[in-house]
Amino acid sequence: MPITDPEKKRIAQQARLVMKICFSCGARNDINATRCRKCRNPFMRLKNRNLGIKK
Ligand SMILES: [Zn+2]
């Protein structure tokens, strides 16, 4: 089912692409997370991709 509302689509893409990646184990974490949910490592990098990349 395609999403027709452009605003909702933008929010959905944001939620999918903006996250944090743990340096230690590579797990994906919430953007608001301060520690990795898997190994409790506080060192995480941002995974920020530009929106609008679509094939
Ligand atoms: Zn981790």
mmCIF file of the protein (N, C-alpha, C, O) and its ligand, coordinates in Angstrom:
data_MODEL
# 
_entry.id   MODEL 
# 
loop_
_entity.id 
_entity.type 
_entity.pdbx_number_of_molecules 
1 polymer     1 
2 non-polymer 1 
# 
_entity_poly.entity_id                      1 
_entity_poly.type                           'polypeptide(L)' 
_entity_poly.nstd_linkage                   no 
_entity_poly.nstd_monomer                   no 
_entity_poly.pdbx_seq_one_letter_code       MPITDPEKKRIAQQARLVMKICFSCGARNDINATRCRKCRNPFMRLKNRNLGIKK 
_entity_poly.pdbx_seq_one_letter_code_can   MPITDPEKKRIAQQARLVMKICFSCGARNDINATRCRKCRNPFMRLKNRNLGIKK 
_entity_poly.pdbx_strand_id                 A 
# 
loop_
_entity_poly_seq.entity_id 
_entity_poly_seq.num 
_entity_poly_seq.mon_id 
_entity_poly_seq.hetero 
1 1  MET n 
1 2  PRO n 
1 3  ILE n 
1 4  THR n 
1 5  ASP n 
1 6  PRO n 
1 7  GLU n 
1 8  LYS n 
1 9  LYS n 
1 10 ARG n 
1 11 ILE n 
1 12 ALA n 
1 13 GLN n 
1 14 GLN n 
1 15 ALA n 
1 16 ARG n 
1 17 LEU n 
1 18 VAL n 
1 19 MET n 
1 20 LYS n 
1 21 ILE n 
1 22 CYS n 
1 23 PHE n 
1 24 SER n 
1 25 CYS n 
1 26 GLY n 
1 27 ALA n 
1 28 ARG n 
1 29 ASN n 
1 30 ASP n 
1 31 ILE n 
1 32 ASN n 
1 33 ALA n 
1 34 THR n 
1 35 ARG n 
1 36 CYS n 
1 37 ARG n 
1 38 LYS n 
1 39 CYS n 
1 40 ARG n 
1 41 ASN n 
1 42 PRO n 
1 43 PHE n 
1 44 MET n 
1 45 ARG n 
1 46 LEU n 
1 47 LYS n 
1 48 ASN n 
1 49 ARG n 
1 50 ASN n 
1 51 LEU n 
1 52 GLY n 
1 53 ILE n 
1 54 LYS n 
1 55 LYS n 
# 
loop_
_struct_asym.id 
_struct_asym.entity_id 
A 1 
B 2 
# 
loop_
_chem_comp.id 
_chem_comp.type 
_chem_comp.mon_nstd_flag 
ALA 'L-peptide linking' y 
ARG 'L-peptide linking' y 
ASN 'L-peptide linking' y 
ASP 'L-peptide linking' y 
CYS 'L-peptide linking' y 
GLN 'L-peptide linking' y 
GLU 'L-peptide linking' y 
GLY 'peptide linking'   y 
ILE 'L-peptide linking' y 
LEU 'L-peptide linking' y 
LYS 'L-peptide linking' y 
MET 'L-peptide linking' y 
PHE 'L-peptide linking' y 
PRO 'L-peptide linking' y 
SER 'L-peptide linking' y 
THR 'L-peptide linking' y 
VAL 'L-peptide linking' y 
ZN  non-polymer         . 
# 
_pdbx_entity_nonpoly.entity_id   2 
_pdbx_entity_nonpoly.name        ? 
_pdbx_entity_nonpoly.comp_id     ZN 
# 
_pdbx_nonpoly_scheme.asym_id         B 
_pdbx_nonpoly_scheme.entity_id       2 
_pdbx_nonpoly_scheme.mon_id          ZN 
_pdbx_nonpoly_scheme.ndb_seq_num     1 
_pdbx_nonpoly_scheme.pdb_seq_num     101 
_pdbx_nonpoly_scheme.auth_seq_num    101 
_pdbx_nonpoly_scheme.pdb_mon_id      ZN 
_pdbx_nonpoly_scheme.auth_mon_id     ZN 
_pdbx_nonpoly_scheme.pdb_strand_id   A 
_pdbx_nonpoly_scheme.pdb_ins_code    . 
# 
loop_
_atom_site.group_PDB 
_atom_site.id 
_atom_site.type_symbol 
_atom_site.label_atom_id 
_atom_site.label_alt_id 
_atom_site.label_comp_id 
_atom_site.label_asym_id 
_atom_site.label_entity_id 
_atom_site.label_seq_id 
_atom_site.pdbx_PDB_ins_code 
_atom_site.Cartn_x 
_atom_site.Cartn_y 
_atom_site.Cartn_z 
_atom_site.occupancy 
_atom_site.B_iso_or_equiv 
_atom_site.pdbx_formal_charge 
_atom_site.auth_seq_id 
_atom_site.auth_comp_id 
_atom_site.auth_asym_id 
_atom_site.auth_atom_id 
_atom_site.pdbx_PDB_model_num 
ATOM   1   N  N  . MET A 1 1  ? 0.853  -1.195 0.000  1.00 0.00 ? 1   MET A N  1 
ATOM   2   C  CA . MET A 1 1  ? 0.000  0.000  0.000  1.00 0.00 ? 1   MET A CA 1 
ATOM   3   C  C  . MET A 1 1  ? 0.885  1.239  0.000  1.00 0.00 ? 1   MET A C  1 
ATOM   4   O  O  . MET A 1 1  ? 1.584  1.492  0.981  1.00 0.00 ? 1   MET A O  1 
ATOM   5   N  N  . PRO A 1 2  ? 0.870  1.992  -1.045 1.00 0.00 ? 2   PRO A N  1 
ATOM   6   C  CA . PRO A 1 2  ? 1.728  3.181  -1.108 1.00 0.00 ? 2   PRO A CA 1 
ATOM   7   C  C  . PRO A 1 2  ? 1.213  4.307  -0.223 1.00 0.00 ? 2   PRO A C  1 
ATOM   8   O  O  . PRO A 1 2  ? 0.011  4.495  -0.039 1.00 0.00 ? 2   PRO A O  1 
ATOM   9   N  N  . ILE A 1 3  ? 2.169  5.038  0.312  1.00 0.00 ? 3   ILE A N  1 
ATOM   10  C  CA . ILE A 1 3  ? 1.805  6.188  1.141  1.00 0.00 ? 3   ILE A CA 1 
ATOM   11  C  C  . ILE A 1 3  ? 1.658  7.392  0.230  1.00 0.00 ? 3   ILE A C  1 
ATOM   12  O  O  . ILE A 1 3  ? 2.589  7.770  -0.481 1.00 0.00 ? 3   ILE A O  1 
ATOM   13  N  N  . THR A 1 4  ? 0.497  7.977  0.262  1.00 0.00 ? 4   THR A N  1 
ATOM   14  C  CA . THR A 1 4  ? 0.239  9.083  -0.662 1.00 0.00 ? 4   THR A CA 1 
ATOM   15  C  C  . THR A 1 4  ? 0.499  10.435 -0.022 1.00 0.00 ? 4   THR A C  1 
ATOM   16  O  O  . THR A 1 4  ? 0.806  11.411 -0.707 1.00 0.00 ? 4   THR A O  1 
ATOM   17  N  N  . ASP A 1 5  ? 0.371  10.484 1.303  1.00 0.00 ? 5   ASP A N  1 
ATOM   18  C  CA . ASP A 1 5  ? 0.579  11.752 1.987  1.00 0.00 ? 5   ASP A CA 1 
ATOM   19  C  C  . ASP A 1 5  ? 2.076  12.066 2.049  1.00 0.00 ? 5   ASP A C  1 
ATOM   20  O  O  . ASP A 1 5  ? 2.828  11.333 2.691  1.00 0.00 ? 5   ASP A O  1 
ATOM   21  N  N  . PRO A 1 6  ? 2.512  13.123 1.406  1.00 0.00 ? 6   PRO A N  1 
ATOM   22  C  CA . PRO A 1 6  ? 3.955  13.425 1.375  1.00 0.00 ? 6   PRO A CA 1 
ATOM   23  C  C  . PRO A 1 6  ? 4.521  13.746 2.750  1.00 0.00 ? 6   PRO A C  1 
ATOM   24  O  O  . PRO A 1 6  ? 5.690  13.476 3.027  1.00 0.00 ? 6   PRO A O  1 
ATOM   25  N  N  . GLU A 1 7  ? 3.710  14.307 3.585  1.00 0.00 ? 7   GLU A N  1 
ATOM   26  C  CA . GLU A 1 7  ? 4.188  14.645 4.928  1.00 0.00 ? 7   GLU A CA 1 
ATOM   27  C  C  . GLU A 1 7  ? 4.426  13.388 5.762  1.00 0.00 ? 7   GLU A C  1 
ATOM   28  O  O  . GLU A 1 7  ? 5.421  13.284 6.479  1.00 0.00 ? 7   GLU A O  1 
ATOM   29  N  N  . LYS A 1 8  ? 3.520  12.456 5.659  1.00 0.00 ? 8   LYS A N  1 
ATOM   30  C  CA . LYS A 1 8  ? 3.675  11.193 6.379  1.00 0.00 ? 8   LYS A CA 1 
ATOM   31  C  C  . LYS A 1 8  ? 4.864  10.411 5.835  1.00 0.00 ? 8   LYS A C  1 
ATOM   32  O  O  . LYS A 1 8  ? 5.593  9.759  6.583  1.00 0.00 ? 8   LYS A O  1 
ATOM   33  N  N  . LYS A 1 9  ? 5.040  10.486 4.549  1.00 0.00 ? 9   LYS A N  1 
ATOM   34  C  CA . LYS A 1 9  ? 6.144  9.779  3.915  1.00 0.00 ? 9   LYS A CA 1 
ATOM   35  C  C  . LYS A 1 9  ? 7.483  10.328 4.398  1.00 0.00 ? 9   LYS A C  1 
ATOM   36  O  O  . LYS A 1 9  ? 8.433  9.580  4.629  1.00 0.00 ? 9   LYS A O  1 
ATOM   37  N  N  . ARG A 1 10 ? 7.536  11.636 4.543  1.00 0.00 ? 10  ARG A N  1 
ATOM   38  C  CA . ARG A 1 10 ? 8.754  12.274 5.010  1.00 0.00 ? 10  ARG A CA 1 
ATOM   39  C  C  . ARG A 1 10 ? 9.081  11.813 6.434  1.00 0.00 ? 10  ARG A C  1 
ATOM   40  O  O  . ARG A 1 10 ? 10.235 11.530 6.757  1.00 0.00 ? 10  ARG A O  1 
ATOM   41  N  N  . ILE A 1 11 ? 8.066  11.744 7.262  1.00 0.00 ? 11  ILE A N  1 
ATOM   42  C  CA . ILE A 1 11 ? 8.270  11.317 8.647  1.00 0.00 ? 11  ILE A CA 1 
ATOM   43  C  C  . ILE A 1 11 ? 8.724  9.864  8.693  1.00 0.00 ? 11  ILE A C  1 
ATOM   44  O  O  . ILE A 1 11 ? 9.598  9.498  9.479  1.00 0.00 ? 11  ILE A O  1 
ATOM   45  N  N  . ALA A 1 12 ? 8.131  9.056  7.855  1.00 0.00 ? 12  ALA A N  1 
ATOM   46  C  CA . ALA A 1 12 ? 8.479  7.634  7.829  1.00 0.00 ? 12  ALA A CA 1 
ATOM   47  C  C  . ALA A 1 12 ? 9.915  7.437  7.376  1.00 0.00 ? 12  ALA A C  1 
ATOM   48  O  O  . ALA A 1 12 ? 10.635 6.614  7.941  1.00 0.00 ? 12  ALA A O  1 
ATOM   49  N  N  . GLN A 1 13 ? 10.336 8.175  6.371  1.00 0.00 ? 13  GLN A N  1 
ATOM   50  C  CA . GLN A 1 13 ? 11.708 8.053  5.883  1.00 0.00 ? 13  GLN A CA 1 
ATOM   51  C  C  . GLN A 1 13 ? 12.689 8.550  6.925  1.00 0.00 ? 13  GLN A C  1 
ATOM   52  O  O  . GLN A 1 13 ? 13.770 7.988  7.098  1.00 0.00 ? 13  GLN A O  1 
ATOM   53  N  N  . GLN A 1 14 ? 12.313 9.583  7.598  1.00 0.00 ? 14  GLN A N  1 
ATOM   54  C  CA . GLN A 1 14 ? 13.167 10.128 8.654  1.00 0.00 ? 14  GLN A CA 1 
ATOM   55  C  C  . GLN A 1 14 ? 13.381 9.090  9.739  1.00 0.00 ? 14  GLN A C  1 
ATOM   56  O  O  . GLN A 1 14 ? 14.499 8.885  10.212 1.00 0.00 ? 14  GLN A O  1 
ATOM   57  N  N  . ALA A 1 15 ? 12.310 8.446  10.122 1.00 0.00 ? 15  ALA A N  1 
ATOM   58  C  CA . ALA A 1 15 ? 12.397 7.451  11.192 1.00 0.00 ? 15  ALA A CA 1 
ATOM   59  C  C  . ALA A 1 15 ? 13.240 6.261  10.754 1.00 0.00 ? 15  ALA A C  1 
ATOM   60  O  O  . ALA A 1 15 ? 13.880 5.611  11.581 1.00 0.00 ? 15  ALA A O  1 
ATOM   61  N  N  . ARG A 1 16 ? 13.240 5.978  9.470  1.00 0.00 ? 16  ARG A N  1 
ATOM   62  C  CA . ARG A 1 16 ? 13.967 4.824  8.986  1.00 0.00 ? 16  ARG A CA 1 
ATOM   63  C  C  . ARG A 1 16 ? 15.441 5.113  8.792  1.00 0.00 ? 16  ARG A C  1 
ATOM   64  O  O  . ARG A 1 16 ? 16.279 4.223  8.938  1.00 0.00 ? 16  ARG A O  1 
ATOM   65  N  N  . LEU A 1 17 ? 15.754 6.340  8.466  1.00 0.00 ? 17  LEU A N  1 
ATOM   66  C  CA . LEU A 1 17 ? 17.124 6.651  8.077  1.00 0.00 ? 17  LEU A CA 1 
ATOM   67  C  C  . LEU A 1 17 ? 17.933 7.301  9.188  1.00 0.00 ? 17  LEU A C  1 
ATOM   68  O  O  . LEU A 1 17 ? 19.157 7.182  9.221  1.00 0.00 ? 17  LEU A O  1 
ATOM   69  N  N  . VAL A 1 18 ? 17.262 7.977  10.083 1.00 0.00 ? 18  VAL A N  1 
ATOM   70  C  CA . VAL A 1 18 ? 18.002 8.678  11.132 1.00 0.00 ? 18  VAL A CA 1 
ATOM   71  C  C  . VAL A 1 18 ? 18.097 7.772  12.346 1.00 0.00 ? 18  VAL A C  1 
ATOM   72  O  O  . VAL A 1 18 ? 17.102 7.514  13.024 1.00 0.00 ? 18  VAL A O  1 
ATOM   73  N  N  . MET A 1 19 ? 19.274 7.303  12.608 1.00 0.00 ? 19  MET A N  1 
ATOM   74  C  CA . MET A 1 19 ? 19.467 6.391  13.742 1.00 0.00 ? 19  MET A CA 1 
ATOM   75  C  C  . MET A 1 19 ? 20.918 6.456  14.170 1.00 0.00 ? 19  MET A C  1 
ATOM   76  O  O  . MET A 1 19 ? 21.737 7.129  13.544 1.00 0.00 ? 19  MET A O  1 
ATOM   77  N  N  . LYS A 1 20 ? 21.215 5.769  15.215 1.00 0.00 ? 20  LYS A N  1 
ATOM   78  C  CA . LYS A 1 20 ? 22.588 5.705  15.693 1.00 0.00 ? 20  LYS A CA 1 
ATOM   79  C  C  . LYS A 1 20 ? 23.104 4.284  15.555 1.00 0.00 ? 20  LYS A C  1 
ATOM   80  O  O  . LYS A 1 20 ? 22.372 3.316  15.765 1.00 0.00 ? 20  LYS A O  1 
ATOM   81  N  N  . ILE A 1 21 ? 24.366 4.178  15.201 1.00 0.00 ? 21  ILE A N  1 
ATOM   82  C  CA . ILE A 1 21 ? 24.993 2.874  15.045 1.00 0.00 ? 21  ILE A CA 1 
ATOM   83  C  C  . ILE A 1 21 ? 26.059 2.723  16.123 1.00 0.00 ? 21  ILE A C  1 
ATOM   84  O  O  . ILE A 1 21 ? 26.887 3.613  16.319 1.00 0.00 ? 21  ILE A O  1 
ATOM   85  N  N  . CYS A 1 22 ? 26.033 1.616  16.804 1.00 0.00 ? 22  CYS A N  1 
ATOM   86  C  CA . CYS A 1 22 ? 27.007 1.361  17.864 1.00 0.00 ? 22  CYS A CA 1 
ATOM   87  C  C  . CYS A 1 22 ? 28.384 1.120  17.265 1.00 0.00 ? 22  CYS A C  1 
ATOM   88  O  O  . CYS A 1 22 ? 28.530 0.372  16.298 1.00 0.00 ? 22  CYS A O  1 
ATOM   89  N  N  . PHE A 1 23 ? 29.395 1.762  17.849 1.00 0.00 ? 23  PHE A N  1 
ATOM   90  C  CA . PHE A 1 23 ? 30.761 1.561  17.361 1.00 0.00 ? 23  PHE A CA 1 
ATOM   91  C  C  . PHE A 1 23 ? 31.239 0.146  17.638 1.00 0.00 ? 23  PHE A C  1 
ATOM   92  O  O  . PHE A 1 23 ? 32.013 -0.425 16.869 1.00 0.00 ? 23  PHE A O  1 
ATOM   93  N  N  . SER A 1 24 ? 30.777 -0.400 18.726 1.00 0.00 ? 24  SER A N  1 
ATOM   94  C  CA . SER A 1 24 ? 31.294 -1.681 19.179 1.00 0.00 ? 24  SER A CA 1 
ATOM   95  C  C  . SER A 1 24 ? 30.657 -2.860 18.450 1.00 0.00 ? 24  SER A C  1 
ATOM   96  O  O  . SER A 1 24 ? 31.360 -3.705 17.895 1.00 0.00 ? 24  SER A O  1 
ATOM   97  N  N  . CYS A 1 25 ? 29.333 -2.914 18.452 1.00 0.00 ? 25  CYS A N  1 
ATOM   98  C  CA . CYS A 1 25 ? 28.667 -4.083 17.891 1.00 0.00 ? 25  CYS A CA 1 
ATOM   99  C  C  . CYS A 1 25 ? 27.875 -3.784 16.632 1.00 0.00 ? 25  CYS A C  1 
ATOM   100 O  O  . CYS A 1 25 ? 27.391 -4.706 15.975 1.00 0.00 ? 25  CYS A O  1 
ATOM   101 N  N  . GLY A 1 26 ? 27.735 -2.520 16.284 1.00 0.00 ? 26  GLY A N  1 
ATOM   102 C  CA . GLY A 1 26 ? 27.070 -2.179 15.030 1.00 0.00 ? 26  GLY A CA 1 
ATOM   103 C  C  . GLY A 1 26 ? 25.563 -2.247 15.080 1.00 0.00 ? 26  GLY A C  1 
ATOM   104 O  O  . GLY A 1 26 ? 24.906 -2.217 14.039 1.00 0.00 ? 26  GLY A O  1 
ATOM   105 N  N  . ALA A 1 27 ? 25.004 -2.338 16.269 1.00 0.00 ? 27  ALA A N  1 
ATOM   106 C  CA . ALA A 1 27 ? 23.557 -2.415 16.371 1.00 0.00 ? 27  ALA A CA 1 
ATOM   107 C  C  . ALA A 1 27 ? 22.931 -1.053 16.115 1.00 0.00 ? 27  ALA A C  1 
ATOM   108 O  O  . ALA A 1 27 ? 23.515 -0.013 16.418 1.00 0.00 ? 27  ALA A O  1 
ATOM   109 N  N  . ARG A 1 28 ? 21.740 -1.084 15.554 1.00 0.00 ? 28  ARG A N  1 
ATOM   110 C  CA . ARG A 1 28 ? 21.028 0.159  15.331 1.00 0.00 ? 28  ARG A CA 1 
ATOM   111 C  C  . ARG A 1 28 ? 20.304 0.557  16.605 1.00 0.00 ? 28  ARG A C  1 
ATOM   112 O  O  . ARG A 1 28 ? 19.670 -0.264 17.269 1.00 0.00 ? 28  ARG A O  1 
ATOM   113 N  N  . ASN A 1 29 ? 20.414 1.822  16.923 1.00 0.00 ? 29  ASN A N  1 
ATOM   114 C  CA . ASN A 1 29 ? 19.756 2.325  18.122 1.00 0.00 ? 29  ASN A CA 1 
ATOM   115 C  C  . ASN A 1 29 ? 18.914 3.535  17.784 1.00 0.00 ? 29  ASN A C  1 
ATOM   116 O  O  . ASN A 1 29 ? 19.040 4.134  16.716 1.00 0.00 ? 29  ASN A O  1 
ATOM   117 N  N  . ASP A 1 30 ? 18.066 3.872  18.708 1.00 0.00 ? 30  ASP A N  1 
ATOM   118 C  CA . ASP A 1 30 ? 17.228 5.038  18.543 1.00 0.00 ? 30  ASP A CA 1 
ATOM   119 C  C  . ASP A 1 30 ? 18.089 6.290  18.470 1.00 0.00 ? 30  ASP A C  1 
ATOM   120 O  O  . ASP A 1 30 ? 19.182 6.335  19.035 1.00 0.00 ? 30  ASP A O  1 
ATOM   121 N  N  . ILE A 1 31 ? 17.604 7.284  17.788 1.00 0.00 ? 31  ILE A N  1 
ATOM   122 C  CA . ILE A 1 31 ? 18.354 8.527  17.643 1.00 0.00 ? 31  ILE A CA 1 
ATOM   123 C  C  . ILE A 1 31 ? 18.513 9.221  18.989 1.00 0.00 ? 31  ILE A C  1 
ATOM   124 O  O  . ILE A 1 31 ? 19.465 9.975  19.195 1.00 0.00 ? 31  ILE A O  1 
ATOM   125 N  N  . ASN A 1 32 ? 17.598 8.971  19.887 1.00 0.00 ? 32  ASN A N  1 
ATOM   126 C  CA . ASN A 1 32 ? 17.664 9.579  21.215 1.00 0.00 ? 32  ASN A CA 1 
ATOM   127 C  C  . ASN A 1 32 ? 18.407 8.709  22.218 1.00 0.00 ? 32  ASN A C  1 
ATOM   128 O  O  . ASN A 1 32 ? 18.569 9.096  23.376 1.00 0.00 ? 32  ASN A O  1 
ATOM   129 N  N  . ALA A 1 33 ? 18.852 7.553  21.789 1.00 0.00 ? 33  ALA A N  1 
ATOM   130 C  CA . ALA A 1 33 ? 19.503 6.638  22.719 1.00 0.00 ? 33  ALA A CA 1 
ATOM   131 C  C  . ALA A 1 33 ? 20.878 7.164  23.109 1.00 0.00 ? 33  ALA A C  1 
ATOM   132 O  O  . ALA A 1 33 ? 21.596 7.727  22.283 1.00 0.00 ? 33  ALA A O  1 
ATOM   133 N  N  . THR A 1 34 ? 21.229 6.977  24.355 1.00 0.00 ? 34  THR A N  1 
ATOM   134 C  CA . THR A 1 34 ? 22.546 7.407  24.820 1.00 0.00 ? 34  THR A CA 1 
ATOM   135 C  C  . THR A 1 34 ? 23.498 6.225  24.926 1.00 0.00 ? 34  THR A C  1 
ATOM   136 O  O  . THR A 1 34 ? 24.718 6.392  24.939 1.00 0.00 ? 34  THR A O  1 
ATOM   137 N  N  . ARG A 1 35 ? 22.926 5.035  25.003 1.00 0.00 ? 35  ARG A N  1 
ATOM   138 C  CA . ARG A 1 35 ? 23.743 3.837  25.077 1.00 0.00 ? 35  ARG A CA 1 
ATOM   139 C  C  . ARG A 1 35 ? 23.191 2.782  24.139 1.00 0.00 ? 35  ARG A C  1 
ATOM   140 O  O  . ARG A 1 35 ? 22.004 2.770  23.814 1.00 0.00 ? 35  ARG A O  1 
ATOM   141 N  N  . CYS A 1 36 ? 24.074 1.902  23.714 1.00 0.00 ? 36  CYS A N  1 
ATOM   142 C  CA . CYS A 1 36 ? 23.641 0.820  22.841 1.00 0.00 ? 36  CYS A CA 1 
ATOM   143 C  C  . CYS A 1 36 ? 22.687 -0.106 23.593 1.00 0.00 ? 36  CYS A C  1 
ATOM   144 O  O  . CYS A 1 36 ? 22.901 -0.429 24.762 1.00 0.00 ? 36  CYS A O  1 
ATOM   145 N  N  . ARG A 1 37 ? 21.641 -0.521 22.904 1.00 0.00 ? 37  ARG A N  1 
ATOM   146 C  CA . ARG A 1 37 ? 20.662 -1.381 23.566 1.00 0.00 ? 37  ARG A CA 1 
ATOM   147 C  C  . ARG A 1 37 ? 21.163 -2.807 23.688 1.00 0.00 ? 37  ARG A C  1 
ATOM   148 O  O  . ARG A 1 37 ? 20.601 -3.610 24.433 1.00 0.00 ? 37  ARG A O  1 
ATOM   149 N  N  . LYS A 1 38 ? 22.205 -3.114 22.964 1.00 0.00 ? 38  LYS A N  1 
ATOM   150 C  CA . LYS A 1 38 ? 22.704 -4.480 22.993 1.00 0.00 ? 38  LYS A CA 1 
ATOM   151 C  C  . LYS A 1 38 ? 23.871 -4.649 23.953 1.00 0.00 ? 38  LYS A C  1 
ATOM   152 O  O  . LYS A 1 38 ? 23.852 -5.529 24.812 1.00 0.00 ? 38  LYS A O  1 
ATOM   153 N  N  . CYS A 1 39 ? 24.900 -3.792 23.803 1.00 0.00 ? 39  CYS A N  1 
ATOM   154 C  CA . CYS A 1 39 ? 26.105 -3.989 24.600 1.00 0.00 ? 39  CYS A CA 1 
ATOM   155 C  C  . CYS A 1 39 ? 26.360 -2.854 25.594 1.00 0.00 ? 39  CYS A C  1 
ATOM   156 O  O  . CYS A 1 39 ? 27.374 -2.853 26.292 1.00 0.00 ? 39  CYS A O  1 
ATOM   157 N  N  . ARG A 1 40 ? 25.443 -1.893 25.657 1.00 0.00 ? 40  ARG A N  1 
ATOM   158 C  CA . ARG A 1 40 ? 25.543 -0.800 26.635 1.00 0.00 ? 40  ARG A CA 1 
ATOM   159 C  C  . ARG A 1 40 ? 26.738 0.120  26.379 1.00 0.00 ? 40  ARG A C  1 
ATOM   160 O  O  . ARG A 1 40 ? 27.141 0.884  27.256 1.00 0.00 ? 40  ARG A O  1 
ATOM   161 N  N  . ASN A 1 41 ? 27.269 0.045  25.234 1.00 0.00 ? 41  ASN A N  1 
ATOM   162 C  CA . ASN A 1 41 ? 28.380 0.907  24.869 1.00 0.00 ? 41  ASN A CA 1 
ATOM   163 C  C  . ASN A 1 41 ? 27.860 2.326  24.615 1.00 0.00 ? 41  ASN A C  1 
ATOM   164 O  O  . ASN A 1 41 ? 26.942 2.510  23.815 1.00 0.00 ? 41  ASN A O  1 
ATOM   165 N  N  . PRO A 1 42 ? 28.427 3.313  25.275 1.00 0.00 ? 42  PRO A N  1 
ATOM   166 C  CA . PRO A 1 42 ? 27.926 4.673  25.076 1.00 0.00 ? 42  PRO A CA 1 
ATOM   167 C  C  . PRO A 1 42 ? 28.444 5.346  23.806 1.00 0.00 ? 42  PRO A C  1 
ATOM   168 O  O  . PRO A 1 42 ? 28.006 6.445  23.465 1.00 0.00 ? 42  PRO A O  1 
ATOM   169 N  N  . PHE A 1 43 ? 29.361 4.703  23.113 1.00 0.00 ? 43  PHE A N  1 
ATOM   170 C  CA . PHE A 1 43 ? 29.923 5.321  21.911 1.00 0.00 ? 43  PHE A CA 1 
ATOM   171 C  C  . PHE A 1 43 ? 29.147 4.886  20.684 1.00 0.00 ? 43  PHE A C  1 
ATOM   172 O  O  . PHE A 1 43 ? 29.191 3.728  20.267 1.00 0.00 ? 43  PHE A O  1 
ATOM   173 N  N  . MET A 1 44 ? 28.445 5.837  20.127 1.00 0.00 ? 44  MET A N  1 
ATOM   174 C  CA . MET A 1 44 ? 27.652 5.541  18.943 1.00 0.00 ? 44  MET A CA 1 
ATOM   175 C  C  . MET A 1 44 ? 27.818 6.648  17.926 1.00 0.00 ? 44  MET A C  1 
ATOM   176 O  O  . MET A 1 44 ? 28.030 7.813  18.263 1.00 0.00 ? 44  MET A O  1 
ATOM   177 N  N  . ARG A 1 45 ? 27.718 6.254  16.692 1.00 0.00 ? 45  ARG A N  1 
ATOM   178 C  CA . ARG A 1 45 ? 27.805 7.257  15.635 1.00 0.00 ? 45  ARG A CA 1 
ATOM   179 C  C  . ARG A 1 45 ? 26.434 7.446  15.013 1.00 0.00 ? 45  ARG A C  1 
ATOM   180 O  O  . ARG A 1 45 ? 25.560 6.582  15.092 1.00 0.00 ? 45  ARG A O  1 
ATOM   181 N  N  . LEU A 1 46 ? 26.280 8.596  14.395 1.00 0.00 ? 46  LEU A N  1 
ATOM   182 C  CA . LEU A 1 46 ? 25.022 8.885  13.743 1.00 0.00 ? 46  LEU A CA 1 
ATOM   183 C  C  . LEU A 1 46 ? 24.974 8.225  12.382 1.00 0.00 ? 46  LEU A C  1 
ATOM   184 O  O  . LEU A 1 46 ? 25.968 8.164  11.658 1.00 0.00 ? 46  LEU A O  1 
ATOM   185 N  N  . LYS A 1 47 ? 23.825 7.746  12.063 1.00 0.00 ? 47  LYS A N  1 
ATOM   186 C  CA . LYS A 1 47 ? 23.597 7.307  10.690 1.00 0.00 ? 47  LYS A CA 1 
ATOM   187 C  C  . LYS A 1 47 ? 22.594 8.267  10.088 1.00 0.00 ? 47  LYS A C  1 
ATOM   188 O  O  . LYS A 1 47 ? 21.383 8.111  10.240 1.00 0.00 ? 47  LYS A O  1 
ATOM   189 N  N  . ASN A 1 48 ? 23.114 9.240  9.418  1.00 0.00 ? 48  ASN A N  1 
ATOM   190 C  CA . ASN A 1 48 ? 22.251 10.264 8.851  1.00 0.00 ? 48  ASN A CA 1 
ATOM   191 C  C  . ASN A 1 48 ? 22.380 10.251 7.340  1.00 0.00 ? 48  ASN A C  1 
ATOM   192 O  O  . ASN A 1 48 ? 23.414 10.623 6.786  1.00 0.00 ? 48  ASN A O  1 
ATOM   193 N  N  . ARG A 1 49 ? 21.362 9.836  6.711  1.00 0.00 ? 49  ARG A N  1 
ATOM   194 C  CA . ARG A 1 49 ? 21.367 9.858  5.249  1.00 0.00 ? 49  ARG A CA 1 
ATOM   195 C  C  . ARG A 1 49 ? 20.466 10.980 4.756  1.00 0.00 ? 49  ARG A C  1 
ATOM   196 O  O  . ARG A 1 49 ? 19.499 11.377 5.407  1.00 0.00 ? 49  ARG A O  1 
ATOM   197 N  N  . ASN A 1 50 ? 20.818 11.461 3.604  1.00 0.00 ? 50  ASN A N  1 
ATOM   198 C  CA . ASN A 1 50 ? 19.968 12.492 3.012  1.00 0.00 ? 50  ASN A CA 1 
ATOM   199 C  C  . ASN A 1 50 ? 18.656 11.880 2.543  1.00 0.00 ? 50  ASN A C  1 
ATOM   200 O  O  . ASN A 1 50 ? 18.607 10.763 2.030  1.00 0.00 ? 50  ASN A O  1 
ATOM   201 N  N  . LEU A 1 51 ? 17.622 12.636 2.735  1.00 0.00 ? 51  LEU A N  1 
ATOM   202 C  CA . LEU A 1 51 ? 16.321 12.164 2.295  1.00 0.00 ? 51  LEU A CA 1 
ATOM   203 C  C  . LEU A 1 51 ? 16.161 12.419 0.797  1.00 0.00 ? 51  LEU A C  1 
ATOM   204 O  O  . LEU A 1 51 ? 16.818 13.283 0.217  1.00 0.00 ? 51  LEU A O  1 
ATOM   205 N  N  . GLY A 1 52 ? 15.309 11.674 0.221  1.00 0.00 ? 52  GLY A N  1 
ATOM   206 C  CA . GLY A 1 52 ? 14.989 11.907 -1.181 1.00 0.00 ? 52  GLY A CA 1 
ATOM   207 C  C  . GLY A 1 52 ? 15.753 11.048 -2.149 1.00 0.00 ? 52  GLY A C  1 
ATOM   208 O  O  . GLY A 1 52 ? 15.577 11.174 -3.361 1.00 0.00 ? 52  GLY A O  1 
ATOM   209 N  N  . ILE A 1 53 ? 16.613 10.159 -1.632 1.00 0.00 ? 53  ILE A N  1 
ATOM   210 C  CA . ILE A 1 53 ? 17.316 9.246  -2.517 1.00 0.00 ? 53  ILE A CA 1 
ATOM   211 C  C  . ILE A 1 53 ? 16.401 8.067  -2.827 1.00 0.00 ? 53  ILE A C  1 
ATOM   212 O  O  . ILE A 1 53 ? 16.090 7.246  -1.963 1.00 0.00 ? 53  ILE A O  1 
ATOM   213 N  N  . LYS A 1 54 ? 15.996 8.014  -4.044 1.00 0.00 ? 54  LYS A N  1 
ATOM   214 C  CA . LYS A 1 54 ? 15.034 6.970  -4.397 1.00 0.00 ? 54  LYS A CA 1 
ATOM   215 C  C  . LYS A 1 54 ? 15.310 6.506  -5.814 1.00 0.00 ? 54  LYS A C  1 
ATOM   216 O  O  . LYS A 1 54 ? 15.621 7.292  -6.709 1.00 0.00 ? 54  LYS A O  1 
ATOM   217 N  N  . LYS A 1 55 ? 15.185 5.201  -5.980 1.00 0.00 ? 55  LYS A N  1 
ATOM   218 C  CA . LYS A 1 55 ? 15.428 4.671  -7.323 1.00 0.00 ? 55  LYS A CA 1 
ATOM   219 C  C  . LYS A 1 55 ? 14.117 4.479  -8.059 1.00 0.00 ? 55  LYS A C  1 
ATOM   220 O  O  . LYS A 1 55 ? 14.113 4.040  -9.209 1.00 0.00 ? 55  LYS A O  1 
HETATM 221 ZN ZN . ZN  B 2 .  ? 26.555 -2.093 20.849 1.00 0.00 2 101 ZN  A ZN 1 
# 
